[in-house]
């Protein structure tokens, strides 16, 4: 792969994801003069003894303390004179004292993304970092050195101070890093890669650890997952709709033109594409039989006897049709699996509105992250060519490191993740519940001998994850805890927010995988039950089909001939129908599942199959099959 060129202005989320998973970077030669100019300007101001925050002063609440010309410590009895200047010591101490995160290390892809973000923002040429320091950072990234960055420690105030210090400390030969599969002291990792530690110059410590790289890296990688998961959620919903022989009117283009929220319009269009070619959706309700438990005498041919179910309808007697004659002139008087009603439940009918709202939350976050990727986020900001009377007009202290723009965007996404998981779980529950699954067997298993649980506990797992996601959705950004002796008296907590979203995205994928796993089982049953009715209609007469209809009159009674005529009309309609099947994209996704997970005809251990479904969603295999 060609290296991704960083210039501080054109980095995209897709490029950052590529770097996170191994792509190399290079520095844009056109931008390096601006980087060098800011560093030279700072060196000149130090020579002039100008007071500049973080260059010739302390940090945070120590900003009012100026650096002297020599160390007072050197006058202490028995002291050893340091070879470092005070300016070098100031920057080194900033890094080594701030690298205090705790917890499990971030995954390598997150740390690589952090490094890329940091390099890109410093390429803007307003940070005062030297070109050679940026080159050293780039070499470390390209060599595959991954600093160990524990996950807990950023409040998103002066950016991600602590985690970014864990990045920079390796550049100085300290800390720890992963290299070639081993966790090593930072200096040893540099040495094995053929690199040498550096000494920081004016403001370089601040440039390296002031910024929003951790929250931005987590946010970008989370959105990379969520964008595919949104499409996968639409796919799972489409498979569930086919399994229900659901109604498509709620997804019509003209319907959503009247309430054109972008995400809603997108999801509705996606559902229409996924369900193209379906002969299950919008099927006349009276053609859909209900499940009945298999019995030895259920079928009268060897082929049919191999079916794992029986089917049936209830007949509506003449006496119950008074005042409803017009209805029964249009619709046949048989009640099978589907109720005749013009609308499905909310978890089916309102998919565009719910999935679409989550899409809009993700799109808003993407807009914020796209800006942040090429924004300057350290402090102070250097304007070396500005016309100014005093240096404070050229080195301006501001608040670009504050993570609130990202934190609030992530809060919005964080609240939306349980919403998407919840509606998925509701569809799953609807599939397994015999009171709501429109004539499918309870828990999607034949259970002839009352010993089988089928997909019962799959729904428990989904419910547990949804509850966990909901309890983690509280926004971190609303709870500021001041730091740095109240110099940083309002912080964003954006690092926690983005970290939560990243981990929650993985769990959302598990819920969607459970819906797909269950919907595939339900789709098999629905398709096979309707096609079994079609096959019976093609091979038998009305009397044989009448044997599947409960509530009809007995032969020889006054109503029997009329009843048999109505059964014959049902038989003819079924016999004339083509084979029933799901939408083309749904069928491709279903086939991808069935290549690795067989139909559940009898209870068996499901843990391995559930893990496979989760893996297939994570790898994008099911979505890829549908897109193909």
N, C-alpha and C positions, 0 to 999 in steps of 0.2 A: 504494500500500500504506500502511495506517495505521502511523504510527510505533510502534515497540516501546518500551513504557514500562519504564524500569529503576528498580528499587527495592532492589537488592541481595539480594533474597530469592526471586525467581520467574522468573529467566531460564532458558529451556530451550535444549537443544541445537538444536532446530529453529529457534527464534528467532535464535540466534546465527548459524546458517547463512544465514538471511534477511538479517541485517545484513552478513554477510561479502560477500554478493553484491548489496548495494545498498540495503537497507532503512534508513530513518532511525530514530533513537532520540530519546526525550525523557526528562527526569528526572521521577520521581514527586514531585509537590509535597508529598505527605504525609511523605516521608522527608527533605526538605531541612532541616527544623528540627534533626534529629539531626545532620546533617552540619555545620551551622553551630555547633551547641552544642560539638562536639569541637574545632573550630577556635578558638572563643572561649576555651575552657578552656586550650588550649595558649598562647594569647596572654597570658592571665592568669598562667600559671605562669612564663613568660619575664619578665613584669613583676616577679614576685616573686623572680627570679634563682634559680629552682629548677634543679638540674642534671638534664637530661633527654637521654637518648641520642638522637643525631641531630637534636636541636633546639638544645641548648646544649653539645653535645660533638661530637667528631669521629666518624668512622664506622669500623666494622670494628676493626682493631687499634689505631686512633686513638681508641677510645671513652673512654680515660682522660684525654683532653686536653680541657679546658674552654675555651669561648670567653671572651675577655676583653671589656672595655668598649670598647676601641679597638684599632686595628691597630698592631702594633709596626712594620710596614712604613712607616707614615706618618712615622716618625722617621728613616728612611733619607735620606741626602743626595739631593736632587733628586727625591724622590718626589712623586707627585701624589695628592692625597686622593681616595679613591673616594666616589661618591655612594651606593653600596650599604652597607647595614649588614652586619656580620659574619654575622648570621643569614641574610640574603638571599644573601650570597656563598657561604656554606656549602652552601645548597641548589642554587644555580646550578652551583657547581663539581662537586657530586655528579653532576649530569647531564652536563655537558660533558666531564668526564674519564672517565666510564664509557661513553660512546658510542663504542666502539672495535671493534665487530664487523667482520668481513671476509667477503668472498665475494659471491656473487650475491645480489641483494635478494630477499626473500620476495615471493611473488605478492600482489597487492593484496588478495585476499580474506582472506589470513592476517593481514595488517596491520590490516585493518578489524575482524576478529574480535578481535585483540589489544586494539584501542582500546575496543571494546564491553565486553570482559571487565574491563578496567581501570576503566572508568567504573562498571560495575555493582558491583564489589567496594568501591570507594570510597564508594558510596552507602550502605553499611552504617552509616556514621556513627561509625566507631571509628578513623579514620585521621588526623584532624586537618586534612584539606584543606578549603579554603574553597569555598563554593558557587560563587563566581564563577570559580574555577579549573576546577571540574567543568563549568561551563557553557561555558567556553572550549574544553575538550577535546571536549565534545559538538558544539559548532559546527564544530570542525575536522573531525570525523568526518562530520557531515551535509553539509558543504560539498564533500566528495569529495576532501579533501587526504589523500594516502596517504604517510606518512613512508617514506623509504628505510631499510629495516632489513636489513642484510646478515645472512646466515643463520648464520654461525659466530661464537660468542663467549659463549654462556651455558653455565654449568656446573650450573645449576639449584640453586644453593646459597641465596643470599639472593634466591631467585627467579631471574628472568631479567633480572638487573641491566643487562647491556650492551644487549641488544635493546630493553628498555623505555626505556632512556636515549635510544636513537635515536628512539623515539616522542615522548618529552617534549622533546627538544632543538628540534624543529620548533615546538612551542608557545612556546618562548623566542625564536623567530626565527632559530635556527641549523639546522645539518644540511641535509639535502636532502629533497625530497618530490616525488612525482608529482602533477600537477594538470592536468586536462584534456588528458591524453596527453603531457605534457611533464615532464621531470625538471628541477627547478628548485632553487635555494637555498631553504631553508625560509622565510626572511623574505619572499622574493618570492612564494612560493606563498600565504602568509597574505595578503599585500597584494592579490594578484589575486582572492582569494576575499572581500575586504572585511573581513578580520580583522586584529587587531593582536596582537603578541607580548605576553606577560605577564611579570610579575616574581613569582618564587616566594616564598612566606612560610614560616613555621615548619613544618618537617617535610614540606613539600610535595614536595620532591625525592625524599625517601624514599618517600612515599606513591605517587609516580608510577613509581618504578623498582624497588620491592620487590614481588615477586609472581610468579605462575606463568603469566602471560598467554600467553607464546609457546608453551610446551609444551601448555597447555590449548587454545589456538586450533588448533595443529597436530593435537592429539588429536581434537578435536571434528570437524574437517573430514575427518580420516582415517576416523573412524567413520561419518560421513555417507556416504562412498564405500563403506566395507566392508560396511555393512548392505545396500546394493543389490547389491554384488558377491557376498555370500553367497547371495542369492536367484538371482542370475545363474549362480552355480556350480551350484546345484541344478537350474536350467533346462538348463545344458549337460550335466549328468549325465543328466537325463531324456531329452534328445535322443539321447545316446549309448546309453542303455538301449534305446530304441526301435530305434536303428540295429543293435543286437545282437539284437533280438527277445529281450530279457532276461527274467528271472524276477522277479516282484513280491512273492513271499512274504516276502522279507527286509525288506520295508517295511511289513508288516501292523501295524495298530494294536495288536493283542493281543501281538505280539512285543515292541514297544517299551514297552508298559506294564510289562514285567518288568524293564526297566532304564531307568527314566524320567529320564535326564538331560535337562534342558529343551531344550537345543539339538538333541540326538539325536531327541527326540520331534517337535520342530518340523520338522526336515529330512525325517524319514520322512513326516510328514503332507503336507509340501510336495510331495514326490515323488509321493505318491498323487494329489494334485490335478492336478499337471502331466501325469500319465500317464492320467488319466481318459479313457475312450473309445478307448484304444489297442487295436487288434486285432493289433498286432505283438508286444507283450509277452505272454508266456505262451502263445505259439502252439505247438501240438504240434510237437515237434522234427522229425518226419519230413516236415512240409510245407515246410520251409525248404530250398530247393535251394542248392547251392554254385555259385560263379562258375566258368565255363569261358570261355576266350578265344573271342571271336567268330570264326567261319569263314564263308566264302561259303555253305556249305551248312547253316549252323546252323538256319535257319528256313525254312518253306515257304510263308509268305504274305508279301505285300509289306509289310504293316503290321509283322509280327513281324521281318522282315528288317532293319527300321530300328533295331532294338534294338542297343545298344552292347555286348552281352554274349551269351554263351550260358549255359545252366544245366544242372545235372545232379545225379544221385544215384548212390550205389553201393548195389548190392543185397547183402543178407546171405544167402549160400547156405545151403541146408538143413543142410549138413554142419557149419556153424558155429553152429547153434542148439541143439545137444544140451545139455541141462541148463539151457537158457534158454527153454524152450518157453513157460512162463507169461508171461515178459516179452514175447515176440513174439506172443502171443495178444492182448496189450493194446496194444502199440505196433507200428506197421508196420515191416517189415524193410528200411528205406531209410535210408541215411546221407547226409545232405546237408550243409548248412552248420553245423548245430547238433549238438553232441554231446548225447547223452542223459545228463545229469547233474543232480542236484538243486540245484546251487548254481553261481552265477557267481563269477568271480575277485573278489578283495578290492576292487579299484578300483571295482567295480559293487556288490557285495553289502554292503560296509561304508561306503557313502556316508553314511548317517545317523550312524554312529559317528564318522567323520572330520569331515565337514562340521559335524556337531552340536558336536563338541568345539571347533571354531573359533568357532562361534556362542557357546558358553559363554564363551570367552576375550573375545570382543567385548562380550558382555553384562556381564561383570565390569568391563571398562574403562568401559563406559557408566555403571555404577553409581558408579564413582569420579569420573568427569567430571561427572556430574549434581550431586554434592555440591560439587565444586570450583567450579562455575559461580557458586554463591551463597555462597561462603566468603570470609572475610577472609584475605588472604595477605600483608599487609605487616607491618612491624615498626618501632617498638614499637606496641602496641595501646593505644588511648586509651579509658578508662572514666571519662568526665567526671563521672558522677553516683554513682560508687562512694563509699561511706563509707570514709575512709582517714585515717590519721595522717600518712603521708608520701606524697609525690607518686609514689614508686616503686610504690605500691599502686594507683595510678590510671593510670599509664603503664607498662605491663608489657612488658618485652622477652621475646619468645618465639620460636618457630621456625616459624610458619605459612608462611613463604616457602619452606620446604624442599620440594623437588619429589618426594621419594621416593614418596609415595602414587601420583602420576601415573607416575613412572618405572617402578615395578614393574608397574603395570597395562599400560603400554605395552610393557614387556619381554615380558609374556605374549602380547599381540597380535602383537608382532614375531616371536616364535617360531612363532606359528600360521600366519602368512601363507605361508611356504614349504611348510607341510604341505598347505594347500589348493591351492597351485599345483602341488605334486608329484603329488597324486592326480589332478588334472586332466590333467597331462602323461602320466601312466600310462594313463589312458583313451584319450587321443589316440594314444599309441604302440600301444595294443592295437588300435585301429581300422585303423592303416596296415600292421600286421605280418601277412602272410598266415598266419603260424603261429598267430596268436591272434585273428584277426578273424572267426572262425566263417563261413568260406566267402565272404568278400568278396574282391575282387581286391587284390593287393599294392599298397599305396600308393594304393588307391582309384582306379585308372585301368585302362582296358582293356589298353593296352600290347600290342596284337596284333603289332606289328612290333619289339618290344623296344627302342623308342627313347624311351620316356616315363618320367618320374620321379613324376608326380602330386603327392601330398602328402608325399613323402618328407622334404623339407627343412623343411617346416612343423614337423615334430616336432623337428628340430635346433634351431630357433629357440626353441621352448618349453623344450627341455632347457637351453639356454644361460641363459634367464631364470631358470629354477628354480635352477640352480647359483648364479647371481648373488644371488638372494634368500636362498639358504641361507647364503652367505658374508657377507651383511649382517645376519644374524639374531642375531649375538652380542650379548648384552645390554650396553648401555652402563652400565646402573645398577650393575653389579657392580664397576666400576673407578673408584673415587673418586680424584681428584687434589686435595689440599688447596690452598686459595687464601687470599688476604688475610693473608699472614704467619702462616699456620696458625690464625688466628682462625676461619676457616671450614675446619675440619680434616676434615670429612666432607661431601661434596657428592653430589647425586643424579644428575647428568648426564641429567636428565629431558628437557631441551630437545633434546639429540641423539637421545634415544630416540624422542620424538614426531615429530621431523623425519624420522627414518628411516622410521617407520611410514607417514607420509603419502606419501613417495616410493615406498615398497614397495607401497602399495595400488594405485598407478597401474600398476606392473609386473605385479601379480597380475591386474589387468584384462586385460592383454595375453595372458597365458597362457589365461585363460578364453575370450577372443575366439578364440584359435587352436583351442581345442577345439570351440567352436561352429561355426567355419568348416569344420573337418574332419568333425564329426558331421553337418552338413547334407549333405555329399557322400556320406557313408556311408549316411545315411537314404534319400536318393534311390535309391541302388543297392539297398539291402535291400528297400525297398518295391516297386521296379520289378521286381526279380528274382522276388519271391514272386508278384506280380500277373501277371507273364508266365507263370509256372507255372499259375496259376489260369485265365488266358485260354486257354492250350493245352489244359488239361483240359476246358474248356467247348466248344472248337471241334474237338477231335480225338478219336480213339478210343484205346483202351489201347495198341494197337500203336505209334501215333505217340508216345505218352508214354514207352513202353518204349525208344524211341530215345534218350531222355535219361538212361537208367539204364545204368550200366556194371556189368559183372560178372554179368549175367544169362545164363541158358542160351540156346542157339541154338534156333530153331524146329525142331521135329521131335524134340527130345530129351525124355526122360521128365519132366524138371522144368519144361519150357517152359509147359505149360498152367497149372500151379500158380503159376509166376512171373507169367504174364499175368493170372491172377485177382488176385494181390496188387497188380499195377500198376493194374488196374481199380479196386480198392478205394481206392487212393491218388488216382486220377483223380476218382472220385466225391466223395471228401472235399474235394478242392481245388475241384471244380466247384460244390459246394454252398456254399462259403464266400462271404461278402460280400467286397467289395474291401478289401484290407488297407491300413491307414492308422495313423499315429501318434496319440498322445493329442491332444486338442483344443488344449491350450495349447502343446504341442510343435509342432503343425502351424502355429499362428499365428506362433510364433517362427521356424520354418523359412521361412514365407512372407515374413517381414520381412527375412530374410537374402537370399532369392532375388529380392526386389525390387531389390536393388543388386548382388548377386553371382550370376552365372549358374553353372549346373552345369559342372563341368570335364569335358568329353567328350574333349578333346585337350590336351596340354601347351600352356601359354601363360605369359606373364609373370604372376606371382602377387603381386608386391610391392604393387601398387595395391589388390588385393583384400584382402590381409592388413591394410593400413592402413585400409581401409573397415570390416573386421570389428572392428578395435580401436576405431574411431570409433563404430560402432553400439553397442558395449558401453559406452563412456564416456558417450555421450549417453543411454543407457538405452532405446534404440529397440527392441532385441530383447526386453528384459525387459518393456517397456511393452506390446508386442504380446501377449506371453504372459499378462500380467495382464488385458488387455482381453478 
